[in-house]
């Protein structure tokens, strides 16, 4: 997920949590809060393994730059 999309989702969940019209129960608000935290704390590790001179750096450079 791109950083921009992730930030949009976090902002959307926060907007729902800031709801002042009482549309959500406390249970709903807790679920929204938990979902926002999951998106904020999302982290992952990518491992690229292969033989020497197999094109690992080229793959990474093309994929992320």
N, CA, C and O atoms as CSV, one atom per row, in Angstrom:
chain,resi,resn,atom,element,x,y,z
A,1,UNK,N,N,0.859,-1.169,0.000
A,1,UNK,CA,C,0.000,0.000,0.000
A,1,UNK,C,C,0.901,1.226,0.000
A,1,UNK,O,O,1.849,1.311,0.780
A,2,UNK,N,N,0.603,2.163,-0.868
A,2,UNK,CA,C,1.422,3.362,-0.942
A,2,UNK,C,C,1.222,4.224,0.300
A,2,UNK,O,O,0.184,4.165,0.958
A,3,UNK,N,N,2.243,5.026,0.603
A,3,UNK,CA,C,2.179,5.884,1.788
A,3,UNK,C,C,0.998,6.842,1.715
A,3,UNK,O,O,0.328,7.081,2.720
A,4,UNK,N,N,0.739,7.396,0.521
A,4,UNK,CA,C,-0.360,8.353,0.380
A,4,UNK,C,C,-1.696,7.692,0.684
A,4,UNK,O,O,-2.531,8.265,1.384
A,5,UNK,N,N,-1.899,6.492,0.161
A,5,UNK,CA,C,-3.152,5.765,0.392
A,5,UNK,C,C,-3.292,5.394,1.870
A,5,UNK,O,O,-4.379,5.486,2.441
A,6,UNK,N,N,-2.198,4.980,2.471
A,6,UNK,CA,C,-2.225,4.636,3.885
A,6,UNK,C,C,-2.620,5.859,4.710
A,6,UNK,O,O,-3.456,5.754,5.607
A,7,UNK,N,N,-2.032,7.007,4.417
A,7,UNK,CA,C,-2.354,8.225,5.160
A,7,UNK,C,C,-3.808,8.634,4.942
A,7,UNK,O,O,-4.459,9.125,5.865
A,8,UNK,N,N,-4.319,8.435,3.732
A,8,UNK,CA,C,-5.725,8.738,3.467
A,8,UNK,C,C,-6.640,7.873,4.326
A,8,UNK,O,O,-7.632,8.363,4.867
A,9,UNK,N,N,-6.312,6.592,4.453
A,9,UNK,CA,C,-7.130,5.704,5.281
A,9,UNK,C,C,-7.054,6.069,6.755
A,9,UNK,O,O,-8.072,6.061,7.447
A,10,UNK,N,N,-5.868,6.387,7.241
A,10,UNK,CA,C,-5.718,6.807,8.636
A,10,UNK,C,C,-6.538,8.070,8.886
A,10,UNK,O,O,-7.230,8.171,9.900
A,11,UNK,N,N,-6.464,9.033,7.965
A,11,UNK,CA,C,-7.230,10.270,8.108
A,11,UNK,C,C,-8.733,10.006,8.066
A,11,UNK,O,O,-9.496,10.634,8.800
A,12,UNK,N,N,-9.157,9.085,7.213
A,12,UNK,CA,C,-10.573,8.747,7.114
A,12,UNK,C,C,-11.075,8.152,8.424
A,12,UNK,O,O,-12.125,8.545,8.931
A,13,UNK,N,N,-10.316,7.198,8.970
A,13,UNK,CA,C,-10.711,6.606,10.255
A,13,UNK,C,C,-10.759,7.674,11.341
A,13,UNK,O,O,-11.669,7.673,12.170
A,14,UNK,N,N,-9.796,8.579,11.346
A,14,UNK,CA,C,-9.793,9.642,12.358
A,14,UNK,C,C,-11.010,10.553,12.188
A,14,UNK,O,O,-11.610,10.977,13.175
A,15,UNK,N,N,-11.375,10.856,10.940
A,15,UNK,CA,C,-12.552,11.684,10.688
A,15,UNK,C,C,-13.805,11.000,11.240
A,15,UNK,O,O,-14.657,11.653,11.843
A,16,UNK,N,N,-13.913,9.692,11.035
A,16,UNK,CA,C,-15.059,8.962,11.570
A,16,UNK,C,C,-15.054,8.978,13.093
A,16,UNK,O,O,-16.105,9.094,13.723
A,17,UNK,N,N,-13.862,8.861,13.682
A,17,UNK,CA,C,-13.772,8.890,15.148
A,17,UNK,C,C,-14.133,10.252,15.718
A,17,UNK,O,O,-14.650,10.350,16.831
A,18,UNK,N,N,-13.861,11.295,14.960
A,18,UNK,CA,C,-14.160,12.651,15.413
A,18,UNK,C,C,-15.632,13.011,15.244
A,18,UNK,O,O,-16.037,14.134,15.546
A,19,UNK,N,N,-16.431,12.065,14.763
A,19,UNK,CA,C,-17.857,12.296,14.523
A,19,UNK,C,C,-18.524,12.866,15.774
A,19,UNK,O,O,-18.436,12.291,16.859
A,20,UNK,N,N,-19.179,13.987,15.607
A,20,UNK,CA,C,-19.830,14.652,16.734
A,20,UNK,C,C,-21.344,14.473,16.723
A,20,UNK,O,O,-22.029,14.998,17.601
A,21,UNK,N,N,-21.875,13.748,15.755
A,21,UNK,CA,C,-23.314,13.599,15.640
A,21,UNK,C,C,-23.831,12.317,16.273
A,21,UNK,O,O,-25.021,12.020,16.177
A,22,UNK,N,N,-22.969,11.564,16.910
A,22,UNK,CA,C,-23.396,10.362,17.611
A,22,UNK,C,C,-23.872,9.239,16.703
A,22,UNK,O,O,-24.755,8.471,17.086
A,23,UNK,N,N,-23.307,9.129,15.517
A,23,UNK,CA,C,-23.734,8.094,14.592
A,23,UNK,C,C,-23.205,6.710,14.974
A,23,UNK,O,O,-23.756,5.693,14.553
A,24,UNK,N,N,-22.140,6.676,15.771
A,24,UNK,CA,C,-21.495,5.408,16.093
A,24,UNK,C,C,-21.614,5.098,17.577
A,24,UNK,O,O,-21.489,5.980,18.426
A,25,UNK,N,N,-21.857,3.828,17.871
A,25,UNK,CA,C,-21.888,3.383,19.262
A,25,UNK,C,C,-20.451,3.344,19.795
A,25,UNK,O,O,-19.493,3.510,19.040
A,26,UNK,N,N,-20.319,3.124,21.087
A,26,UNK,CA,C,-18.975,3.026,21.671
A,26,UNK,C,C,-18.220,1.837,21.093
A,26,UNK,O,O,-17.008,1.907,20.889
A,27,UNK,N,N,-18.933,0.749,20.830
A,27,UNK,CA,C,-18.303,-0.430,20.226
A,27,UNK,C,C,-17.786,-0.096,18.833
A,27,UNK,O,O,-16.664,-0.458,18.477
A,28,UNK,N,N,-18.613,0.601,18.041
A,28,UNK,CA,C,-18.187,1.020,16.701
A,28,UNK,C,C,-16.969,1.924,16.779
A,28,UNK,O,O,-16.030,1.767,15.999
A,29,UNK,N,N,-16.974,2.862,17.704
A,29,UNK,CA,C,-15.853,3.789,17.854
A,29,UNK,C,C,-14.586,3.040,18.222
A,29,UNK,O,O,-13.507,3.374,17.733
A,30,UNK,N,N,-14.701,2.025,19.084
A,30,UNK,CA,C,-13.522,1.238,19.466
A,30,UNK,C,C,-12.983,0.472,18.270
A,30,UNK,O,O,-11.769,0.379,18.092
A,31,UNK,N,N,-13.873,-0.081,17.443
A,31,UNK,CA,C,-13.438,-0.812,16.249
A,31,UNK,C,C,-12.755,0.124,15.256
A,31,UNK,O,O,-11.755,-0.250,14.642
A,32,UNK,N,N,-13.279,1.330,15.093
A,32,UNK,CA,C,-12.640,2.317,14.214
A,32,UNK,C,C,-11.269,2.710,14.745
A,32,UNK,O,O,-10.311,2.837,13.982
A,33,UNK,N,N,-11.181,2.899,16.053
A,33,UNK,CA,C,-9.900,3.249,16.677
A,33,UNK,C,C,-8.880,2.125,16.447
A,33,UNK,O,O,-7.731,2.393,16.096
A,34,UNK,N,N,-9.295,0.887,16.641
A,34,UNK,CA,C,-8.401,-0.255,16.441
A,34,UNK,C,C,-7.940,-0.358,14.988
A,34,UNK,O,O,-6.773,-0.647,14.723
A,35,UNK,N,N,-8.857,-0.122,14.049
A,35,UNK,CA,C,-8.503,-0.170,12.625
A,35,UNK,C,C,-7.501,0.921,12.281
A,35,UNK,O,O,-6.552,0.681,11.535
A,36,UNK,N,N,-7.707,2.123,12.823
A,36,UNK,CA,C,-6.768,3.225,12.568
A,36,UNK,C,C,-5.386,2.878,13.094
A,36,UNK,O,O,-4.386,3.127,12.421
A,37,UNK,N,N,-5.319,2.309,14.284
A,37,UNK,CA,C,-4.026,1.926,14.854
A,37,UNK,C,C,-3.324,0.865,14.015
A,37,UNK,O,O,-2.106,0.912,13.841
A,38,UNK,N,N,-4.092,-0.095,13.494
A,38,UNK,CA,C,-3.483,-1.136,12.649
A,38,UNK,C,C,-2.836,-0.520,11.422
A,38,UNK,O,O,-1.729,-0.909,11.048
A,39,UNK,N,N,-3.507,0.438,10.788
A,39,UNK,CA,C,-2.931,1.084,9.612
A,39,UNK,C,C,-1.718,1.923,9.973
A,39,UNK,O,O,-0.737,1.939,9.230
A,40,UNK,N,N,-1.765,2.618,11.096
A,40,UNK,CA,C,-0.636,3.464,11.494
A,40,UNK,C,C,0.597,2.641,11.820
A,40,UNK,O,O,1.718,3.057,11.524
A,41,UNK,N,N,0.403,1.480,12.427
A,41,UNK,CA,C,1.526,0.680,12.900
A,41,UNK,C,C,1.970,-0.380,11.907
A,41,UNK,O,O,2.870,-1.164,12.206
A,42,UNK,N,N,1.359,-0.420,10.733
A,42,UNK,CA,C,1.684,-1.428,9.743
A,42,UNK,C,C,3.146,-1.311,9.312
A,42,UNK,O,O,3.592,-0.262,8.847
A,43,UNK,N,N,3.870,-2.403,9.477
A,43,UNK,CA,C,5.268,-2.467,9.059
A,43,UNK,C,C,5.508,-3.846,8.461
A,43,UNK,O,O,4.834,-4.812,8.819
A,44,UNK,N,N,6.443,-3.930,7.574
A,44,UNK,CA,C,6.759,-5.208,6.982
A,44,UNK,C,C,8.216,-5.222,6.551
A,44,UNK,O,O,8.844,-4.171,6.419
A,45,UNK,N,N,8.745,-6.409,6.336
A,45,UNK,CA,C,10.126,-6.596,5.912
A,45,UNK,C,C,10.118,-7.316,4.574
A,45,UNK,O,O,9.376,-8.278,4.375
A,46,UNK,N,N,10.935,-6.847,3.680
A,46,UNK,CA,C,11.075,-7.487,2.378
A,46,UNK,C,C,12.485,-8.055,2.285
A,46,UNK,O,O,13.461,-7.362,2.572
A,47,UNK,N,N,12.586,-9.301,1.887
A,47,UNK,CA,C,13.880,-9.958,1.712
A,47,UNK,C,C,14.020,-10.317,0.243
A,47,UNK,O,O,13.135,-10.934,-0.350
A,48,UNK,N,N,15.147,-9.921,-0.334
A,48,UNK,CA,C,15.462,-10.285,-1.712
A,48,UNK,C,C,16.750,-11.097,-1.654
A,48,UNK,O,O,17.804,-10.589,-1.270
A,49,UNK,N,N,16.648,-12.354,-2.038
A,49,UNK,CA,C,17.811,-13.241,-1.979
A,49,UNK,C,C,18.066,-13.827,-3.362
A,49,UNK,O,O,17.143,-14.023,-4.154
A,50,UNK,N,N,19.317,-14.096,-3.629
A,50,UNK,CA,C,19.661,-14.691,-4.916
A,50,UNK,C,C,21.162,-14.818,-5.061
A,50,UNK,O,O,21.933,-14.376,-4.208
A,51,UNK,N,N,21.553,-15.426,-6.152
A,51,UNK,CA,C,22.979,-15.614,-6.417
A,51,UNK,C,C,23.646,-14.278,-6.703
A,51,UNK,O,O,22.982,-13.286,-7.005
A,52,UNK,N,N,24.951,-14.272,-6.604
A,52,UNK,CA,C,25.765,-13.106,-6.923
A,52,UNK,C,C,25.518,-12.686,-8.365
A,52,UNK,O,O,25.491,-13.530,-9.261
A,53,UNK,N,N,25.338,-11.402,-8.595
A,53,UNK,CA,C,25.110,-10.823,-9.924
A,53,UNK,C,C,23.850,-11.365,-10.609
A,53,UNK,O,O,23.812,-11.514,-11.830
A,54,UNK,N,N,22.828,-11.656,-9.810
A,54,UNK,CA,C,21.586,-12.198,-10.382
A,54,UNK,C,C,20.572,-11.099,-10.692
A,54,UNK,O,O,19.505,-11.387,-11.235
A,55,UNK,N,N,20.884,-9.839,-10.356
A,55,UNK,CA,C,19.973,-8.745,-10.666
A,55,UNK,C,C,19.125,-8.276,-9.491
A,55,UNK,O,O,18.112,-7.605,-9.688
A,56,UNK,N,N,19.525,-8.619,-8.283
A,56,UNK,CA,C,18.756,-8.222,-7.094
A,56,UNK,C,C,18.684,-6.702,-6.948
A,56,UNK,O,O,17.606,-6.151,-6.725
A,57,UNK,N,N,19.801,-6.038,-7.071
A,57,UNK,CA,C,19.832,-4.577,-6.945
A,57,UNK,C,C,19.028,-3.916,-8.054
A,57,UNK,O,O,18.328,-2.934,-7.805
A,58,UNK,N,N,19.115,-4.433,-9.264
A,58,UNK,CA,C,18.331,-3.898,-10.376
A,58,UNK,C,C,16.832,-4.022,-10.085
A,58,UNK,O,O,16.075,-3.082,-10.325
A,59,UNK,N,N,16.411,-5.161,-9.576
A,59,UNK,CA,C,15.011,-5.377,-9.228
A,59,UNK,C,C,14.543,-4.376,-8.178
A,59,UNK,O,O,13.485,-3.763,-8.320
A,60,UNK,N,N,15.327,-4.218,-7.141
A,60,UNK,CA,C,14.963,-3.282,-6.068
A,60,UNK,C,C,14.911,-1.865,-6.587
A,60,UNK,O,O,13.959,-1.137,-6.305
A,61,UNK,N,N,15.910,-1.461,-7.337
A,61,UNK,CA,C,15.950,-0.100,-7.876
A,61,UNK,C,C,14.775,0.184,-8.797
A,61,UNK,O,O,14.193,1.267,-8.736
A,62,UNK,N,N,14.422,-0.753,-9.636
A,62,UNK,CA,C,13.307,-0.547,-10.570
A,62,UNK,C,C,11.957,-0.551,-9.841
A,62,UNK,O,O,11.035,0.174,-10.214
A,63,UNK,N,N,11.860,-1.368,-8.814
A,63,UNK,CA,C,10.586,-1.494,-8.103
A,63,UNK,C,C,10.291,-0.283,-7.209
A,63,UNK,O,O,9.136,0.119,-7.068
A,64,UNK,N,N,11.327,0.292,-6.614
A,64,UNK,CA,C,11.100,1.327,-5.596
A,64,UNK,C,C,11.516,2.735,-5.999
A,64,UNK,O,O,11.246,3.684,-5.263
A,65,UNK,N,N,12.156,2.893,-7.132
A,65,UNK,CA,C,12.576,4.243,-7.530
A,65,UNK,C,C,11.805,4.746,-8.707
A,65,UNK,O,O,12.036,5.865,-9.165
